[in-house]
Every structure is written in C-alpha cells, then in structure tokens.
Amino acid sequence: MTTKVPSARQQELLEAAYRYALEHGTGELSLRPLAAAIGSSPRVLLYLFGSKEGLIRALLARARADQPTFDEGVPGLEAAGLEVWSWLAEPGHRGLLTFWVEAYSRSLIDPGGPWADFARATVDDWLAILARAQNPQIRDGAEALAARTAVLAVLRGALLDLLATGDADRTTAAVRRTLREPQARPAR
C-alpha cells in the first residue's frame, strides 16, 4: 500500500485550517468561512482532502502530532505525570487542548463520524507516553497499566477542570498533591 505524500499546498492549507480549528473548533465547521479565512476555496479544500470529513480527519491527525512525546528516562511514573501536567498547564496549549476535548467528546458521541476512534487513539497515545517512564521489566504488566491509567485519569480530570475554570494554581496543586503523596489505603 502506498501512502500519498501531501503537496506543499495541501500542507500549507492544513496548517492554516489547523490554526483556524484551534480558534473556532470543528463542531460547526463550514467550508465556506474556513476557506475564506485561510485564503482558499471550498472546492480546493474538497479536492485536496476528499471531503469535509477527510479534512476533519486530517485536522485530528495534526492535533495528535502536537501531543508531547517524552523519551525514556524520566525517573518514574509520577515524575512523568508531573512533566506531562507541566506541558498541559502551559497557557499556550489552551487552544489545542480545547480542540482535543471537543474532538474527544465528539468521538464518543458520533463514533461513526470523522472523529471515530479519536478518543481511543489519544488514550493509547497518552498511556504510551506514560509507559516510557516505567521500568521496562514491569511496564507490560496489569499493575503497571493500572498505574498509568490512574495517572492519566488524574491528568485528564485536572485538564478538564483547568479548561473550565482557568485556575492553573489550584489544578496544579491538586495534580502535585495526587502524584507526589502516597494514597492512603482504606481500612478493610
């Protein structure tokens, strides 16, 4: 199977459309206003991306490419979680993260649309990022997966709260508290 290499014009328009989507979202995306805003036409966008859905899929792939990657060697899962949170809490990432939350929720609501599998794919992406911080000898085990999932849940919940309130100090303190302090086990 051959992969079509995007033309320079397609890449240029994708980047412009991506900047537009970060500001306006994709929920009510209409090709005419988008094309006018990025210096193109609806026909050109349809030609280059095949359909509005094809353009949305390209925008989602572009958003996933902006997610951070961390090399192995971050000392431990909690440290990796704090490093990821530092990236998530950056004010410059708000547009991307709002776009990500919109796409994530649309993937759950419309699993057959252009957002299909976006939520699942991003969960897998983030779990893979966190796995790199775990000891390679244990990272494939169920307990290591559960630990990554718990860190991801904390990060995702704090991110939603941060986007809703803008309160970076409070959400950062909550993430630090959760990832640095051992959780008390309930008495049985």
C-alpha positions as CSV (number, residue, x, y, z in Angstrom):
1,M,0.0,0.0,0.0
2,T,1.4,3.4,-1.0
3,T,0.9,6.5,1.1
4,K,0.1,9.7,-0.8
5,V,2.6,12.4,0.1
6,P,0.7,15.7,0.7
7,S,1.6,18.5,-1.7
8,A,3.1,21.7,-0.4
9,R,-0.2,23.5,-0.9
10,Q,-2.1,20.8,1.0
11,Q,0.3,21.1,3.9
12,E,0.1,24.9,3.8
13,L,-3.8,24.8,3.8
14,L,-3.8,22.1,6.5
15,E,-1.7,24.2,8.8
16,A,-3.9,27.3,8.2
17,A,-7.0,25.2,8.7
18,Y,-5.5,23.8,11.9
19,R,-4.8,27.3,13.3
20,Y,-8.5,28.2,12.4
21,A,-9.8,25.0,14.1
22,L,-7.8,25.7,17.3
23,E,-9.5,29.1,17.5
24,H,-13.0,28.1,16.3
25,G,-13.3,24.3,16.8
26,T,-14.8,21.8,14.4
27,G,-18.3,21.4,15.7
28,E,-19.9,23.7,13.4
29,L,-17.2,23.8,10.8
30,S,-18.4,25.1,7.5
31,L,-16.1,25.0,4.4
32,R,-17.0,28.5,3.1
33,P,-16.0,30.5,6.2
34,L,-13.0,28.3,6.7
35,A,-11.8,28.6,3.1
36,A,-12.3,32.4,3.2
37,A,-10.3,32.7,6.4
38,I,-7.4,30.7,5.1
39,G,-7.2,32.1,1.6
40,S,-8.6,29.2,-0.3
41,S,-12.0,28.0,-1.7
42,P,-14.3,25.2,-0.7
43,R,-13.6,23.4,-4.0
44,V,-9.8,23.4,-3.4
45,L,-10.3,22.0,0.1
46,L,-12.6,19.3,-1.2
47,Y,-10.1,18.4,-3.9
48,L,-7.2,18.2,-1.5
49,F,-8.9,16.4,1.4
50,G,-11.6,14.5,-0.5
51,S,-14.5,15.7,1.7
52,K,-15.2,17.8,4.8
53,E,-14.8,14.6,6.8
54,G,-11.4,14.0,5.2
55,L,-10.4,17.5,6.2
56,I,-11.6,16.9,9.8
57,R,-9.7,13.6,10.0
58,A,-6.5,15.4,8.7
59,L,-7.1,18.1,11.4
60,L,-7.4,15.5,14.1
61,A,-4.2,13.7,12.9
62,R,-2.5,17.1,13.0
63,A,-3.7,17.7,16.6
64,R,-2.4,14.3,17.7
65,A,1.0,15.2,16.2
66,D,1.1,18.2,18.6
67,Q,0.8,16.0,21.7
68,P,4.1,15.9,23.6
69,T,6.5,13.0,23.5
70,F,8.9,12.2,26.2
71,D,12.0,10.0,26.0
72,E,12.5,7.1,28.3
73,G,14.5,8.0,31.3
74,V,12.0,10.3,33.1
75,P,12.5,8.9,36.6
76,G,9.2,7.3,37.5
77,L,5.6,7.4,36.6
78,E,4.7,10.2,39.0
79,A,7.6,12.4,37.6
80,A,6.4,11.7,34.1
81,G,2.8,12.7,35.1
82,L,4.1,15.9,36.6
83,E,6.1,16.6,33.4
84,V,3.0,15.9,31.2
85,W,1.0,18.2,33.5
86,S,3.5,21.0,33.1
87,W,3.0,20.7,29.4
88,L,-0.8,20.6,29.7
89,A,-0.9,23.6,32.0
90,E,1.0,25.8,29.6
91,P,-1.3,28.7,28.6
92,G,-0.1,28.4,25.0
93,H,-1.6,25.0,24.7
94,R,-5.2,26.0,25.6
95,G,-6.4,26.2,22.0
96,L,-5.0,22.7,21.2
97,L,-6.4,21.2,24.4
98,T,-9.8,22.7,23.9
99,F,-9.8,21.3,20.4
100,W,-8.7,18.0,21.8
101,V,-11.5,17.9,24.3
102,E,-14.0,18.7,21.6
103,A,-12.7,16.0,19.3
104,Y,-12.6,13.5,22.2
105,S,-16.2,14.1,23.2
106,R,-17.4,14.1,19.5
107,S,-15.6,10.7,19.1
108,L,-17.7,9.4,22.0
109,I,-21.0,10.9,20.7
110,D,-20.5,10.2,17.0
111,P,-18.3,7.0,16.8
112,G,-19.0,6.6,13.1
113,G,-18.2,10.1,12.0
114,P,-14.8,11.7,11.2
115,W,-13.9,11.8,14.9
116,A,-14.2,7.9,15.1
117,D,-11.7,6.4,17.4
118,F,-10.0,9.7,18.2
119,A,-10.8,9.3,22.0
120,R,-9.4,5.7,22.0
121,A,-6.3,6.7,20.0
122,T,-5.5,9.6,22.3
123,V,-5.9,7.4,25.4
124,D,-3.5,4.9,23.8
125,D,-1.1,7.8,22.9
126,W,-1.0,9.1,26.5
127,L,-0.7,5.7,28.0
128,A,2.3,5.0,25.7
129,I,3.9,8.3,26.8
130,L,3.5,7.4,30.5
131,A,4.7,3.8,29.9
132,R,8.1,5.1,28.8
133,A,8.6,6.3,32.4
134,Q,8.0,2.9,33.9
135,N,10.6,0.2,34.4
136,P,10.7,-1.8,31.1
137,Q,10.7,-5.0,33.2
138,I,7.3,-4.3,34.6
139,R,5.6,-1.9,32.1
140,D,3.7,-4.7,30.3
141,G,2.0,-6.0,33.5
142,A,-1.5,-5.3,34.6
143,E,-0.5,-3.4,37.7
144,A,1.7,-1.1,35.6
145,L,-1.1,-0.5,33.2
146,A,-3.5,0.3,36.1
147,A,-0.9,2.8,37.5
148,R,-0.6,4.6,34.1
149,T,-4.4,4.6,33.8
150,A,-4.7,6.2,37.3
151,V,-2.2,8.9,36.4
152,L,-3.9,9.6,33.1
153,A,-7.3,9.9,34.8
154,V,-5.8,12.5,37.2
155,L,-4.3,14.4,34.4
156,R,-7.4,14.3,32.2
157,G,-9.7,15.3,35.1
158,A,-7.4,18.2,36.1
159,L,-7.2,19.3,32.5
160,L,-11.0,19.5,32.2
161,D,-11.1,21.5,35.4
162,L,-8.3,23.8,34.2
163,L,-10.0,24.4,30.9
164,A,-13.4,25.1,32.6
165,T,-12.0,27.4,35.3
166,G,-8.7,28.7,34.1
167,D,-7.4,28.1,37.7
168,A,-3.9,26.8,37.0
169,D,-2.7,27.3,40.6
170,R,-5.4,25.1,42.1
171,T,-5.4,22.4,39.5
172,T,-1.6,22.2,39.5
173,A,-1.6,21.9,43.3
174,A,-4.1,19.1,43.0
175,V,-2.0,17.2,40.5
176,R,1.1,17.7,42.5
177,R,-0.6,16.5,45.7
178,T,-2.1,13.4,44.0
179,L,1.1,12.4,42.2
180,R,3.5,13.1,45.0
181,E,1.7,11.9,48.1
182,P,1.1,8.2,48.5
183,Q,-2.6,7.4,48.5
184,A,-3.9,6.1,51.8
185,R,-5.4,2.7,51.5
186,P,-8.9,2.4,53.1
187,A,-9.0,0.0,56.1
188,R,-10.7,-3.3,55.4
